[in-house]
């Protein structure tokens, strides 16, 4: 097989976006280490594999469902939206994308069950909700404005970070929850801004997200509020106690947040001029 063939096989995985799993697992690991001291590094690795499998599954399901609905054919692809383009170039890989999605879903469930065996049944609700989000996100959640707005932050923030903390310690903590709120707002901001270039295509296939309902200009102010909430969460977390004071180092990326918010508000209606802001959005995350 050529390098091009391998790239096309890996296309539905959307490898470029999988770094988010490392970021979220590191936050969960940090919360566990802060509260409990040393943690089992093999459990960290296993938890990361579970998070990685979950993310690959939702990506591959998204590629499959968006190809079946015709969305990706309607979208103008950017580095941040519109899918990988793999199935448009190689339609015969449709079943491959579905097979990857199902296999990674099964791997996620298997790792989750093993962690439940090790740490306790309390992890089951997070696992069940997580599996539901993976399967339901593209065909159902994207058609509900509230779920489309909050689903990304809920999955990567609330579920992944608190799930990681429990998988490593066998318990839930306010430190992990507060850290997860920072990623909750960041994840929602990331996805919402990435929806801006696809408004027309999303509307055509029945999606109902905030930029479709209220327009991109008004949504840009919601985006700015999400970014503000990141820093408010950190300050409140340190002030009331769950987060240690070095969590305020999050303010080091404030210049990227200000530039992203300003760019989103100024260029909300101009997809071409919005591209640098979409890049700042990723850098900030």
C-alpha positions as a printed Julia matrix, in Angstrom:
285×3 Matrix{Float64}:
   0.0    0.0    0.0
   1.16   3.51  -0.76
   1.42   6.38   1.7
  -1.65   7.89   0.04
  -3.62   4.67   0.62
  -2.7    4.68   4.31
  -3.67   8.34   4.64
  -7.07   7.62   3.12
  -7.62   4.66   5.44
  -6.75   6.88   8.39
  -8.89   9.74   7.07
 -12.14   8.83   8.91
 -10.17   8.76  12.18
  -9.39  12.51  11.81
  -6.0   11.98  13.43
  -5.24  15.72  13.5
  -7.9   16.25  16.19
  -7.01  13.33  18.49
  -4.63  15.48  20.57
  -7.71  16.63  22.51
  -7.82  13.22  24.21
  -4.33  13.7   25.61
  -5.29  17.16  26.89
  -8.4   15.88  28.67
  -6.78  12.75  30.12
  -3.9   14.89  31.38
  -6.39  17.14  33.18
  -8.05  14.1   34.77
  -4.67  12.68  35.7
  -3.59  16.02  37.15
  -6.73  16.17  39.3
  -6.13  12.61  40.49
  -2.48  13.3   41.33
  -3.36  16.53  43.13
  -5.93  14.8   45.32
  -4.45  11.35  45.78
  -0.73  11.62  45.09
   0.89   8.93  42.97
  -1.37   7.08  40.51
  -0.84   3.86  38.52
   0.74   4.79  35.19
  -0.65   1.67  33.52
  -4.13   2.86  34.44
  -3.3    6.25  32.93
  -2.26   4.54  29.7
  -5.33   2.3   29.64
  -7.63   5.25  30.29
  -5.98   7.17  27.47
  -6.55   4.23  25.11
 -10.24   4.23  26.08
 -10.52   7.98  25.46
  -8.7    7.62  22.14
 -10.99   4.78  21.02
 -14.07   6.82  21.96
 -12.89   9.84  19.99
 -11.98   7.76  16.92
 -15.41   6.14  17.08
 -17.32   9.41  17.17
 -15.14  10.8   14.36
 -15.7    7.76  12.15
 -19.45   7.73  12.85
 -19.5   11.43  11.95
 -17.71  10.75   8.66
 -20.09   7.91   7.85
 -23.34   9.69   8.71
 -22.29  12.96   7.05
 -21.39  11.06   3.88
 -24.72   9.23   3.91
 -26.68  12.46   4.44
 -24.76  14.27   1.72
 -23.56  16.96   4.13
 -19.87  16.7    3.32
 -20.62  16.93  -0.4
 -22.4   20.24   0.25
 -19.78  21.66   2.64
 -16.81  23.71   1.58
 -13.98  21.92   3.39
 -11.63  23.9    5.61
  -8.84  22.62   7.89
 -11.34  22.96  10.75
 -14.67  21.81   9.29
 -16.3   19.81   6.54
 -14.9   16.38   7.42
 -11.73  14.74   6.15
 -12.9   14.51   2.53
 -11.87  10.84   2.41
 -15.25   9.39   1.51
 -15.81  11.97  -1.19
 -12.57  10.84  -2.85
 -13.02   7.14  -2.07
 -16.76   6.32  -1.66
 -15.92   2.63  -1.45
 -14.42   3.29   2.0
 -17.89   4.02   3.42
 -18.12   0.55   5.0
 -14.56   0.89   6.29
 -15.51   4.09   8.14
 -18.52   2.35   9.7
 -16.42  -0.68  10.65
 -13.84   1.56  12.35
 -16.6    3.36  14.23
 -18.18   0.14  15.5
 -14.85  -1.51  16.36
 -13.67   1.51  18.35
 -17.04   1.7   20.09
 -16.6   -1.92  21.16
 -13.04  -1.22  22.3
 -14.27   1.74  24.36
 -16.92  -0.42  26.01
 -14.43  -3.22  26.74
 -11.9   -0.88  28.35
 -14.69   0.79  30.3
 -15.95  -2.53  31.66
 -12.43  -3.47  32.74
 -12.06  -0.16  34.56
 -15.45  -0.73  36.21
 -14.16  -4.12  37.39
 -11.07  -2.45  38.86
 -12.57   0.7   40.38
 -16.29   0.24  40.93
 -19.77   0.4   39.45
 -20.0    4.18  39.89
 -18.14   4.52  36.59
 -21.02   2.83  34.73
 -23.26   5.93  34.31
 -20.39   7.9   32.74
 -19.62   4.98  30.44
 -23.21   4.43  29.34
 -23.81   8.13  28.68
 -20.5    8.32  26.83
 -21.38   5.41  24.55
 -24.76   7.0   23.85
 -23.13  10.33  22.94
 -20.73   8.58  20.54
 -23.53   6.91  18.59
 -26.18   9.63  18.83
 -24.1   12.76  18.3
 -24.23  13.1   14.51
 -27.68  11.64  13.66
 -29.58  13.1   16.61
 -27.75  15.54  18.88
 -26.78  17.85  16.01
 -30.51  18.35  15.34
 -31.19  19.62  18.86
 -29.92  23.18  19.45
 -29.05  22.69  23.14
 -27.3   19.37  22.62
 -25.48  20.67  19.55
 -24.27  23.64  21.61
 -23.16  21.73  24.72
 -22.43  18.2   23.5
 -18.73  18.61  22.72
 -17.86  20.21  26.05
 -19.99  17.68  27.89
 -18.28  14.73  26.24
 -14.68  15.93  26.39
 -15.02  17.95  29.58
 -17.54  16.49  32.0
 -17.4   12.84  30.92
 -13.77  12.37  29.91
 -12.07  14.31  32.7
 -14.26  13.08  35.55
 -14.2    9.57  34.07
 -10.4    9.66  33.96
 -10.2   10.85  37.55
 -12.49   8.02  38.71
 -10.66   5.42  36.63
  -7.39   6.4   38.34
  -8.65   6.83  41.9
 -11.99   5.07  42.32
 -13.69   8.3   43.36
 -15.08  11.62  42.16
 -13.62  14.93  43.33
 -14.52  18.59  43.15
 -11.03  19.23  41.73
 -11.75  17.05  38.7
 -15.23  18.52  38.28
 -13.95  22.11  38.39
 -11.18  21.29  35.91
 -13.77  19.64  33.67
 -15.83  22.83  33.62
 -12.89  24.69  32.08
 -12.79  22.14  29.26
 -16.59  22.14  29.06
 -16.6   25.8   28.04
 -13.49  25.44  25.87
 -14.85  22.4   24.0
 -18.18  24.08  23.33
 -16.42  27.2   22.06
 -14.16  25.13  19.8
 -16.99  23.26  18.11
 -19.4   26.18  17.82
 -16.92  28.39  15.96
 -16.07  25.47  13.67
 -19.77  25.35  12.73
 -19.67  28.85  11.21
 -18.37  27.85   7.74
 -20.98  25.06   7.39
 -24.18  26.94   8.23
 -25.77  26.6    4.79
 -24.83  22.93   4.39
 -25.9   22.06   7.94
 -29.27  23.74   7.45
 -29.83  21.84   4.2
 -29.56  18.44   5.91
 -31.7   19.32   8.93
 -29.15  20.28  11.55
 -30.19  22.88  14.11
 -27.27  24.52  15.87
 -26.9   28.0   17.29
 -25.33  29.68  14.21
 -28.28  28.38  12.17
 -30.92  29.51  14.67
 -29.67  32.97  15.62
 -27.06  33.68  12.97
 -23.29  33.78  13.02
 -22.97  37.34  14.33
 -25.02  36.74  17.47
 -23.36  33.35  17.92
 -19.97  35.06  17.94
 -20.96  36.85  21.15
 -21.96  33.51  22.69
 -18.53  32.22  21.65
 -16.89  35.14  23.45
 -18.95  34.38  26.58
 -17.79  30.75  26.48
 -14.18  31.95  26.39
 -14.81  34.31  29.3
 -16.32  31.4   31.27
 -13.02  29.48  30.98
 -11.17  32.09  33.03
 -14.07  32.66  35.43
 -14.12  28.91  36.14
 -10.41  28.91  36.92
 -10.65  31.92  39.23
 -13.69  30.55  41.07
 -12.06  27.12  41.35
  -8.94  28.58  42.98
 -10.92  31.01  45.12
 -13.25  28.43  46.67
 -10.56  25.79  46.94
 -10.89  22.8   44.53
  -8.13  24.01  42.19
  -4.55  24.76  43.24
  -3.31  28.27  42.51
  -1.1   27.24  39.54
  -4.36  26.6   37.67
  -4.33  30.37  37.13
  -1.55  29.78  34.61
  -4.45  29.36  32.2
  -4.33  33.16  31.95
  -1.11  32.8   29.94
  -3.24  32.01  26.91
  -5.56  34.98  27.44
  -4.02  36.86  24.46
  -5.13  34.02  22.14
  -8.62  34.13  23.66
  -8.92  37.89  23.19
  -7.69  37.66  19.61
 -10.06  34.76  18.86
 -13.06  36.55  20.38
 -12.29  39.77  18.51
 -11.77  37.91  15.23
 -14.99  35.93  15.62
 -17.07  39.05  16.27
 -15.48  41.08  13.47
 -15.48  38.35  10.81
 -18.46  36.21  11.75
 -20.1   36.65   8.34
 -16.93  36.31   6.25
 -15.69  32.71   6.13
 -12.47  33.57   4.3
 -11.45  36.24   6.82
 -12.53  33.96   9.68
  -9.84  31.35   8.88
  -7.09  32.9   11.09
  -9.6   33.03  13.96
 -10.44  29.36  13.5
  -6.7   28.68  13.79
  -6.49  30.78  16.97
  -9.44  28.79  18.3
  -7.48  25.54  17.91
  -4.29  27.03  19.36
  -6.23  28.28  22.36
  -7.75  24.83  22.97
